Amino acid sequence: MTFDLDIVHKRDDQNVERLLQALARLEAFYRGKGEQRLTPGADHLRSTGHQLLNTKYGPLDIRGAIEEGMTYEDLQSFAVEFAPDEIRFDVLSLRKYVELKEGSSREKDRARLPTLRAVRDEEEEPE
């Protein structure tokens, strides 16, 4: 579908500082700025805005809020734990993701809905 990673982060001072340190290690800079390699600052990460970055590992989109103005704190009750290795993190449930995309007016989001619904329905079928 896409080749970037989207994250919604907690925007308190402590987490913003940790995120800035991680972004420095990832050599993150804003996409679409030509030869300039502008990097996000704390004020950028404290906003609800959308930071479109490149990193040494690929594109990364950092968002202070997503559809319907939902923040990290709003999304926590819809998160499911994902632990592919020793690293544990939360991801938005497919059910909630589809629900949010169903309310989107973006053509790109609407085009993905049939596939997302099919995967959601397959996952939710009783065995």
N, C-alpha and C positions, 0 to 999 in steps of 0.2 A: 504494500500500500504506500508507505513512505519509508524513507531511509534515515529519518532523524529520530532522536530520542526526545520525548517531551517530559518535562517534570514540572510539578507544582510544588513549591517549597514553602516552608514555614518562614515568615518574614520578620521574625524577631531578631534583635541585634546579634545574639550569640550564633544563631544559625546562619545569618547573612555573612558573618565573618568566616565561619567554617566553609561556606559555599565559595566565597572569594578565594580562600586558600586552595580549595579543590580545583577551581577554574584556572588558577595560576599553574597548578601542576599539569592540567590538561592543555595548557597553552591556548586558552579560549580567547576568541576575538569575534567581533561582530561581522556577520556575513554581509555581502553586498556593499562594502565600503571601498572597493577597488584595492589599491595597494596599501591603504591605511590598515593598520591592525589595532583598531580601537578596542579597548577592553571595558567590561562593565565595572561600575563602581558600586559601593554600598547603596547609594540613593537609587540606582537603577533596580537593584534587587529588592529594595523595600517597597517598590511600587507594585501595583497590580498588573503592570504592563507585561509585554511579551518580548523577551530578549532572544533574538535569532543569532545564534553563535555557531562558529566552526571550532572544532578542537582537533588535536592531533589524531583523534580516533574517529572523527566524523562530526556531522551536524548535531547540535544540541539546542533545543528550544526550552527556555526557562520561563515559566509563567507564574505571576503572582496570584492570578485568578483565571478560571476558565469560564465556560458557558454559564450563564445565569449569575455571574459574579462569584462563583463558588471558589473559596480559598482552601488552602491546605486543611485548615481546621474543619471546614464544612465537609470536606471529602473523606475525612478519616473514618467515619462510620460506614463508608462504602468501599473501604480498602480490604484487600485480601493479601495475606502474606505470600511472598515469593522468595524462595531460597534455593537458587540453582547450585550453589557451592557453599562456601562458608559465609558468604555475604547474604544478609537478610534485608529485604526491603518490601515496602508495601506498593501494590499496584491497584489501580481503580478496577473494581469488578466490571466484567464485561456487561452485565445487566445495566449498571449505572452508566457506563460509557455509551451504550446504545441509546439509552434514554436521553442522554444529553445531546447526542448527535441527531436524534429525531427532532429535537427542537431547533436545530441549526438551520439558518437560511443559506449557508454556503453550499454552492453546487458540489464542490469537492466532497464535503461531508455527506450530503444526500446521496451521492453516487456510491458511496461505500456501504450504505445501509443494508442492501440485500445480503451482501456477504456477511456483514457483522451479525445480522439477525439469524442467518442460517447457522453460524458458528455458535451463537448464544443458545439457540434452540437445541442444537445437537448436544451441547454440554449439559443442558438442563433435563434432557430425556432420562427417565429412570431406567436403570439397567435391569 
